[in-house]
Amino acid sequence: MPKTTKSGAPKKSELPSTLLKSKKKAQRTFTKTYDSAMDEYNDTKRAHRVAFAALKHSFEKVGDHWEPKDKRGPSDERAKSGGPDAKGKSAEGVDANASKKHLLDVARRLDVKGRSDMKKKELVTAIKKANRKKTARNR
């Protein structure tokens, strides 16, 4: 998994594809957290989970990349409970705690059909689906 270069930048060949399309700050957040978690736990799966959890506190997944959130904090119920035995469903990088207005904006950018009639929970589900679709198409 990712290690930083001498300059502190992540080795691009080892980043998840969605981070390769993201700004350097998102890449650094993931890489530094991953490296620290590997030093602490020496477990690649756990380090990967910890790194994505840290990333989701400051960034949200929009399509096939990560963008800075307006407000830092947990992105969904699973992130709120935290820890290795976290409860609840993951929103897969969608900021489920964002306002409905924000979610509508993200859905518009992803061209989600029927978004104006959706409730907040439906928007999160539709954005997750659109993100998966766009990521798969752009791999």
Backbone as CSV, one residue per row, in Angstrom:
resi,resn,N_x,N_y,N_z,CA_x,CA_y,CA_z,C_x,C_y,C_z
1,MET,0.829,-1.184,0.000,0.000,0.000,0.000,0.872,1.245,0.000
2,PRO,0.267,2.438,-0.002,0.995,3.677,-0.228,2.082,3.975,0.795
3,LYS,3.162,4.445,0.288,4.252,4.992,1.089,4.568,6.362,0.501
4,THR,5.066,7.256,1.325,5.403,8.583,0.826,6.814,8.575,0.252
5,THR,7.034,9.483,-0.684,8.359,9.675,-1.261,9.140,10.617,-0.351
6,LYS,10.394,10.919,-0.708,11.219,11.827,0.110,10.546,13.177,0.322
7,SER,9.824,13.638,-0.689,9.172,14.952,-0.585,7.879,14.895,0.225
8,GLY,7.470,13.695,0.659,6.234,13.564,1.415,5.032,13.278,0.533
9,ALA,5.240,13.259,-0.783,4.145,12.964,-1.704,3.928,11.456,-1.787
10,PRO,2.683,11.039,-1.962,2.418,9.607,-2.056,2.949,9.033,-3.364
11,LYS,3.312,7.750,-3.352,3.680,7.061,-4.577,2.382,6.782,-5.312
12,LYS,2.200,7.438,-6.450,0.931,7.369,-7.165,0.543,5.956,-7.569
13,SER,1.531,5.124,-7.859,1.226,3.769,-8.319,0.546,2.932,-7.241
14,GLU,0.591,3.364,-5.993,0.035,2.577,-4.902,-1.267,3.141,-4.335
15,LEU,-1.758,4.227,-4.889,-2.995,4.831,-4.399,-4.216,4.197,-5.061
16,PRO,-5.352,4.146,-4.352,-6.597,3.712,-4.991,-6.920,4.641,-6.175
17,SER,-7.590,4.100,-7.187,-7.843,4.862,-8.414,-8.601,6.164,-8.163
18,THR,-9.515,6.177,-7.196,-10.279,7.406,-6.937,-9.391,8.503,-6.359
19,LEU,-8.345,8.121,-5.666,-7.426,9.123,-5.118,-6.459,9.634,-6.175
20,LEU,-6.168,8.830,-7.177,-5.293,9.281,-8.263,-5.907,10.464,-9.002
21,LYS,-7.237,10.530,-9.000,-7.951,11.609,-9.692,-8.265,12.773,-8.762
22,SER,-7.793,12.708,-7.525,-8.095,13.712,-6.510,-6.917,14.644,-6.275
23,LYS,-7.182,15.741,-5.583,-6.118,16.711,-5.288,-5.080,16.118,-4.346
24,LYS,-3.902,16.706,-4.365,-2.774,16.210,-3.573,-3.076,16.158,-2.074
25,LYS,-3.858,17.089,-1.570,-4.190,17.087,-0.139,-4.936,15.807,0.237
26,ALA,-5.870,15.385,-0.584,-6.589,14.137,-0.321,-5.622,12.957,-0.372
27,GLN,-4.725,12.974,-1.332,-3.735,11.906,-1.450,-2.831,11.863,-0.219
28,ARG,-2.391,13.044,0.228,-1.522,13.111,1.422,-2.252,12.639,2.675
29,THR,-3.510,13.067,2.823,-4.296,12.656,3.985,-4.374,11.139,4.056
30,PHE,-4.709,10.522,2.939,-4.825,9.067,2.897,-3.472,8.412,3.172
31,THR,-2.434,8.856,2.491,-1.121,8.224,2.589,-0.527,8.339,3.989
32,LYS,-0.556,9.536,4.546,0.034,9.720,5.881,-0.719,8.903,6.930
33,THR,-2.039,8.880,6.823,-2.825,8.094,7.774,-2.545,6.610,7.591
34,TYR,-2.473,6.167,6.342,-2.179,4.759,6.069,-0.821,4.367,6.652
35,ASP,0.191,5.176,6.368,1.537,4.875,6.868,1.562,4.813,8.394
36,SER,0.901,5.754,9.042,0.850,5.789,10.503,0.128,4.553,11.047
37,ALA,-0.987,4.197,10.411,-1.742,3.021,10.852,-0.941,1.737,10.638
38,MET,-0.166,1.667,9.579,0.681,0.489,9.354,1.744,0.392,10.447
39,ASP,2.322,1.533,10.814,3.308,1.541,11.900,2.671,1.075,13.215
40,GLU,1.427,1.495,13.432,0.729,1.172,14.678,0.209,-0.264,14.716
41,TYR,-0.448,-0.705,13.643,-1.154,-1.987,13.664,-0.479,-3.107,12.865
42,ASN,0.379,-2.738,11.904,1.036,-3.714,11.019,0.003,-4.656,10.385
43,ASP,-1.083,-4.065,9.886,-2.178,-4.823,9.283,-2.704,-4.006,8.108
44,THR,-2.500,-4.489,6.877,-2.853,-3.694,5.697,-4.348,-3.398,5.606
45,LYS,-5.196,-4.377,5.919,-6.646,-4.140,5.838,-7.091,-3.080,6.844
46,ARG,-6.572,-3.172,8.051,-6.949,-2.187,9.078,-6.402,-0.810,8.715
47,ALA,-5.169,-0.739,8.232,-4.581,0.543,7.829,-5.397,1.176,6.704
48,HIS,-5.872,0.358,5.777,-6.686,0.844,4.672,-7.998,1.431,5.193
49,ARG,-8.657,0.726,6.124,-9.911,1.219,6.719,-9.682,2.531,7.467
50,VAL,-8.606,2.591,8.241,-8.298,3.793,9.026,-8.035,4.978,8.089
51,ALA,-7.292,4.726,7.014,-6.960,5.804,6.064,-8.210,6.333,5.373
52,PHE,-9.100,5.433,4.961,-10.337,5.898,4.334,-11.228,6.623,5.340
53,ALA,-11.244,6.174,6.583,-12.035,6.864,7.609,-11.535,8.295,7.797
54,ALA,-10.219,8.471,7.844,-9.643,9.821,7.987,-9.964,10.673,6.761
55,LEU,-9.867,10.072,5.587,-10.156,10.783,4.342,-11.600,11.285,4.343
56,LYS,-12.535,10.436,4.786,-13.957,10.786,4.773,-14.316,11.884,5.766
57,HIS,-13.448,12.171,6.723,-13.712,13.266,7.656,-13.524,14.629,6.994
58,SER,-12.649,14.683,5.992,-12.350,15.963,5.340,-12.771,16.021,3.870
59,PHE,-13.047,14.867,3.273,-13.364,14.802,1.849,-14.601,13.952,1.622
60,GLU,-15.267,14.181,0.483,-16.393,13.355,0.089,-16.167,12.875,-1.335
61,LYS,-16.704,11.696,-1.630,-16.540,11.132,-2.962,-17.608,11.719,-3.867
62,VAL,-17.161,12.268,-4.985,-18.065,12.825,-5.985,-17.661,12.202,-7.318
63,GLY,-18.466,11.276,-7.785,-18.129,10.569,-9.021,-16.945,9.653,-8.794
64,ASP,-15.856,9.919,-9.509,-14.689,9.036,-9.445,-13.501,9.659,-8.711
65,HIS,-13.777,10.706,-7.893,-12.685,11.365,-7.165,-13.207,11.919,-5.829
66,TRP,-12.286,12.426,-5.025,-12.607,12.978,-3.698,-12.459,14.488,-3.721
67,GLU,-13.431,15.190,-3.127,-13.414,16.654,-3.045,-13.499,17.079,-1.580
68,PRO,-12.898,18.231,-1.243,-12.974,18.716,0.150,-14.420,18.976,0.564
69,LYS,-14.753,18.624,1.812,-16.083,18.899,2.348,-16.106,20.323,2.878
70,ASP,-17.284,20.913,2.907,-17.440,22.257,3.461,-17.177,22.250,4.957
71,LYS,-17.572,21.171,5.610,-17.450,21.083,7.061,-16.864,19.720,7.418
72,ARG,-15.769,19.730,8.190,-15.131,18.473,8.607,-16.024,17.715,9.575
73,GLY,-15.867,16.409,9.568,-16.597,15.582,10.512,-17.015,14.279,9.887
74,PRO,-17.653,13.409,10.686,-18.045,12.105,10.173,-19.026,12.246,9.013
75,SER,-18.918,11.340,8.053,-19.739,11.432,6.851,-21.008,10.591,6.919
76,ASP,-21.083,9.656,7.865,-22.249,8.796,7.958,-22.340,8.184,9.355
77,GLU,-23.368,7.383,9.580,-23.585,6.767,10.894,-22.424,5.869,11.301
78,ARG,-21.859,5.132,10.362,-20.746,4.235,10.661,-19.538,5.042,11.142
79,ALA,-19.264,6.160,10.508,-18.121,6.996,10.892,-18.341,7.623,12.273
80,LYS,-19.584,7.903,12.615,-19.877,8.485,13.930,-19.546,7.505,15.053
81,SER,-19.855,6.216,14.836,-19.606,5.235,15.892,-18.128,4.878,15.978
82,GLY,-17.406,4.916,14.848,-15.955,4.733,14.813,-15.442,3.423,15.371
83,GLY,-14.136,3.246,15.281,-13.472,2.072,15.821,-13.559,0.860,14.910
84,PRO,-12.838,-0.192,15.266,-12.815,-1.384,14.426,-14.142,-2.135,14.401
85,ASP,-15.001,-1.907,15.389,-16.300,-2.576,15.441,-17.438,-1.590,15.203
86,ALA,-17.231,-0.653,14.292,-18.216,0.393,14.026,-19.546,-0.208,13.588
87,LYS,-20.620,0.419,13.999,-21.978,-0.028,13.667,-22.577,0.921,12.627
88,GLY,-23.562,0.436,11.912,-24.252,1.257,10.922,-23.719,1.022,9.529
89,LYS,-24.429,1.593,8.558,-24.049,1.428,7.152,-23.123,2.550,6.711
90,SER,-22.219,2.205,5.824,-21.328,3.193,5.229,-22.046,3.874,4.073
91,ALA,-21.797,5.146,3.900,-22.353,5.879,2.763,-21.345,5.900,1.614
92,GLU,-20.279,5.106,1.732,-19.280,4.937,0.664,-18.652,6.257,0.225
93,GLY,-18.424,7.140,1.153,-17.773,8.405,0.836,-18.717,9.558,0.577
94,VAL,-20.002,9.259,0.446,-21.002,10.321,0.295,-21.190,10.957,1.665
95,ASP,-21.216,12.275,1.710,-21.406,12.966,2.988,-22.888,12.967,3.341
96,ALA,-23.348,11.869,3.948,-24.756,11.698,4.299,-25.215,12.710,5.344
97,ASN,-24.269,13.352,6.029,-24.613,14.361,7.037,-24.715,15.769,6.456
98,ALA,-24.457,15.905,5.167,-24.546,17.212,4.511,-26.016,17.606,4.373
99,SER,-26.238,18.865,4.061,-27.612,19.346,3.884,-28.226,18.743,2.618
100,LYS,-29.545,18.741,2.573,-30.228,18.242,1.377,-29.864,19.103,0.171
101,LYS,-29.701,20.393,0.412,-29.323,21.298,-0.680,-27.974,20.879,-1.280
102,HIS,-27.019,20.567,-0.415,-25.699,20.123,-0.894,-25.821,18.812,-1.670
103,LEU,-26.585,17.873,-1.116,-26.763,16.582,-1.793,-27.440,16.758,-3.149
104,LEU,-28.398,17.669,-3.231,-29.039,17.958,-4.520,-28.024,18.514,-5.518
105,ASP,-27.119,19.360,-5.045,-26.083,19.909,-5.915,-25.153,18.797,-6.437
106,VAL,-24.738,17.910,-5.546,-23.882,16.791,-5.965,-24.631,15.906,-6.959
107,ALA,-25.897,15.617,-6.676,-26.710,14.795,-7.573,-26.859,15.455,-8.942
108,ARG,-27.001,16.770,-8.956,-27.096,17.495,-10.226,-25.804,17.348,-11.018
109,ARG,-24.667,17.504,-10.331,-23.360,17.379,-10.999,-23.137,15.981,-11.554
110,LEU,-23.738,14.982,-10.895,-23.602,13.593,-11.350,-24.740,13.185,-12.289
111,ASP,-25.625,14.136,-12.604,-26.757,13.928,-13.502,-27.675,12.798,-13.035
112,VAL,-27.996,12.805,-11.736,-28.909,11.818,-11.171,-30.326,12.201,-11.595
113,LYS,-30.998,11.281,-12.247,-32.366,11.528,-12.724,-33.355,11.452,-11.567
114,GLY,-34.351,12.341,-11.566,-35.400,12.348,-10.552,-34.972,12.917,-9.208
115,ARG,-33.831,13.557,-9.168,-33.272,14.034,-7.887,-34.162,15.045,-7.172
116,SER,-34.861,15.873,-7.898,-35.653,16.929,-7.250,-36.823,16.366,-6.438
117,ASP,-37.256,15.140,-6.723,-38.354,14.524,-5.987,-37.874,13.606,-4.867
118,MET,-36.562,13.469,-4.710,-36.017,12.519,-3.738,-35.898,13.115,-2.347
119,LYS,-36.062,12.230,-1.351,-35.782,12.591,0.032,-34.281,12.481,0.238
120,LYS,-33.807,12.994,1.356,-32.368,13.016,1.632,-31.752,11.615,1.569
121,LYS,-32.373,10.650,2.206,-31.854,9.278,2.211,-31.796,8.704,0.789
122,GLU,-32.794,9.020,-0.014,-32.818,8.555,-1.407,-31.707,9.208,-2.218
123,LEU,-31.430,10.484,-1.930,-30.332,11.169,-2.613,-28.996,10.502,-2.306
124,VAL,-28.753,10.158,-1.034,-27.505,9.498,-0.651,-27.354,8.189,-1.421
125,THR,-28.421,7.399,-1.477,-28.382,6.125,-2.197,-28.120,6.341,-3.687
126,ALA,-28.784,7.324,-4.281,-28.605,7.602,-5.710,-27.186,8.103,-6.010
127,ILE,-26.639,8.921,-5.119,-25.270,9.418,-5.310,-24.270,8.275,-5.175
128,LYS,-24.472,7.383,-4.200,-23.599,6.208,-4.057,-23.593,5.403,-5.351
129,LYS,-24.763,5.180,-5.910,-24.883,4.408,-7.149,-24.182,5.124,-8.315
130,ALA,-24.388,6.434,-8.411,-23.755,7.209,-9.485,-22.229,7.214,-9.321
131,ASN,-21.756,7.313,-8.066,-20.310,7.270,-7.813,-19.720,5.933,-8.256
132,ARG,-20.381,4.833,-7.884,-19.893,3.501,-8.266,-19.823,3.358,-9.780
133,LYS,-20.854,3.826,-10.441,-20.951,3.725,-11.900,-19.826,4.520,-12.579
134,LYS,-19.621,5.754,-12.120,-18.599,6.599,-12.723,-17.194,6.072,-12.439
135,THR,-16.964,5.573,-11.221,-15.659,5.007,-10.882,-15.364,3.793,-11.748
136,ALA,-16.331,2.902,-11.895,-16.143,1.693,-12.712,-15.868,2.052,-14.171
137,ARG,-16.573,3.035,-14.683,-16.404,3.447,-16.080,-15.031,4.069,-16.332
138,ASN,-14.481,4.764,-15.328,-13.225,5.495,-15.516,-11.997,4.753,-15.008
139,ARG,-12.118,3.511,-14.659,-10.956,2.740,-14.203,-10.084,2.363,-15.338
